[in-house]
Amino acid sequence: MMSLGLLLIRVVIGVSFMAHGAQKLFGWFGGYGLKGTGGWMESLGLKPGVMMALMAGLAELIGGLLFTLGLLTPLAGIMIAATMVMAIVKVHAPNGYWSTQNGYEYNLTVIAVVIGVALIGPGQYALDAFLL
């Protein structure tokens, strides 16, 4: 049952991050694409904005895909966690903890989940279980 639980966690978190990456990279799912996201990132002091949007989008898309598949799970966890740390530092920390005030509650929860799964392993329904 633990492996099914890990699969559920990996799929929900992983697919969500793939979608976040697609928003940044391609403008899908109501996103702004590289140019729009890059402009927003520049307004946060992350320059060059388009390059930062590309890096964040790739980390989310690739990290999400790897996490979903349970492939290179520690690397996937680090990729997702890194984007959440940057979100906390650049956007959410000044607003406090609670997500209802645009705080870092959600970001910290995601970090705990992805690092937790990376530490305990992705379960038997993962490519890591077959390849490593």
N, C-alpha and C positions, 0 to 999 in steps of 0.2 A: 504493500500500500504506500510505503514511503516513496517509492519510485514514481508512482502515479501522482502523488502530491507534488513532487519535484517537477514532473512533466507539466502539470497544470501551471505551476509558478513560472517555469521557463517559457511556456507558450504565451501566457498573458503578458508578462514583462517584455519578452523578446519581440513579439509582434507589435506591441505598443511602441517600442523604441524604433523598430523598423519604420513605422508610420511617422514618428517624429523626424527621423532622418529624411524620409521622402518629402515631408513638408519643407524642410530646409533646402534640400537639393533640387527638387522638381516642382515645388509649389502644389503638390498633391494634398488632398484632405484639408483644404482650407489654408494651406501654408503660403508663404510668400516667396518661395524659391530662393536661389542664391543671392540675387541682387537685393531683394527686399529684406531678407534676413541679414545680409551683409550690412545694409544701411543701419538696421537696428543695432547690430553688434558694434558698429563704429560709434553709434551714439552712447554706447556703454564704455567706450574707450578701448575696445578690442579692435586693433588695426593690424593689417588691412582687413576690413570687414568681410569682404567676399571670401578671402582665404580662410578666415576664422569660421565663417559659415560652412564652407566646404569641409573643413576639418571636423567640426562638430557634427555635421550631417553624415559624413562618412563613419565617424565613430558610432553614432546612433544606429545607422543602417546596418553596418557590418557587425557591430557589437550585438545588436538585436538579433540578427540572423544567426550568428554563432551561438548566442545564448539559447535561442529557440531550438536549434538543432542539438544543443549539448555538445558542441564541438569547440575544442580549445576553451573550455568554460572559464578557467581562471583569466585568460586574456579577455574574453568577452565581458566578464565582470568588471575588470579594470577599465575597459573602454567605456562602459556605461557609467560606472562610478565616477570616472574622470569628468564626464560631461555634467553630471549632477553636482560635483564639487565646484565646477566653474559657475554653474547656475546659482549655487548658494552664494559664492563669493561675489559675483558681479551683479546679482539681481535680488535675491531673497533675504540674505542675512540682515540687512538694515530694517527689514519689516518684522523681525522677531520670528518666533517658532511657528505659529499657527498658520496653516495654509489659507484659512478664511481671511487673513490679513495679508495675503501674498507672501507669507513667510516660507521657511525652509522645511516644514514638516514632511511634505510629500517627497522632496528630494532626499532627505535623510532616510526616509523609509525605503526608497528605492536602493540607496547605497547599502543599507543593511541587508536587503533581500539578495542583491546580486553578489555581494561579498560573502554573505552566508552560504549561498549555493556554491560559489566558487570554492569555498573552504571545505564544505562537506561532500562536494561532488554532485554531478547532475543526475545521478540515478541510473538505473539499468536501461531506461528507454532514452538513451542518448548516444550520439556517435562516439563520444569519448569512451564509453563502455565497450564499444566494439573495436576501436582503433588503438587504445592505449593499454 
